[in-house]
């Protein structure tokens, strides 16, 4: 199990939080997703045998946010 904190730009409201948490949380292998709107960050706990960090970043990017 890996835990990472990603810096994400473009999140500004509750809809943003829901979009990121729902899309990333739906990935196989993702155990927990927590968006910190004020900090512009996303904490993700995931099984790297089932999903890659790159897939998680791409999923956030697909929602319209920039992962730094």
C-alpha positions in Angstrom: 0.0 0.0 0.0 1.3 3.4 -0.9 0.2 6.8 0.4 0.9 9.9 -1.7 0.0 13.6 -1.6 -0.5 15.2 -5.0 -0.5 19.0 -5.6 -3.5 19.7 -7.8 -4.4 23.1 -9.3 -7.8 24.2 -10.4 -10.0 22.9 -7.6 -12.1 25.6 -6.2 -15.4 24.2 -4.9 -17.3 21.3 -3.5 -18.1 20.1 -7.0 -14.3 19.8 -7.6 -13.9 17.8 -4.4 -16.7 15.4 -5.4 -15.4 15.0 -9.0 -11.9 14.1 -7.9 -12.9 11.9 -5.0 -15.5 10.0 -7.0 -13.3 9.5 -10.1 -10.1 8.5 -8.3 -12.0 6.4 -5.7 -13.6 4.4 -8.6 -10.2 3.1 -9.7 -9.4 -0.5 -8.8 -6.8 -0.6 -6.0 -7.6 2.9 -4.6 -8.4 2.5 -0.9 -8.9 6.1 0.1 -9.0 9.6 -1.5 -9.1 12.8 0.5 -9.2 16.2 -1.2 -7.9 19.2 0.8 -9.4 22.1 -1.1 -7.7 24.9 0.9 -4.3 23.4 0.4 -4.9 22.3 -3.2 -3.8 18.8 -2.5 -5.2 15.2 -2.8 -4.1 12.4 -0.5 -4.4 8.9 -2.1 -3.9 5.5 -0.5 -3.6 2.8 -3.1 -2.3 -0.6 -3.9 0.4 -0.1 -6.5 0.0 -3.7 -7.7 -3.5 -2.8 -9.0 -3.2 0.8 -10.0 -0.3 3.1 -10.9 0.4 6.6 -9.7 0.4 7.6 -13.3 -3.2 6.3 -13.8 -4.3 8.2 -10.7 -2.7 11.4 -12.1 -4.4 10.9 -15.5 -7.8 10.4 -13.9 -7.4 13.7 -12.0 -6.2 15.3 -15.3 -9.3 13.9 -17.1 -11.5 15.7 -14.6 -9.9 19.0 -15.8 -7.4 19.6 -13.0 -3.6 20.0 -13.2 -1.5 17.6 -11.2 1.9 19.2 -10.3 
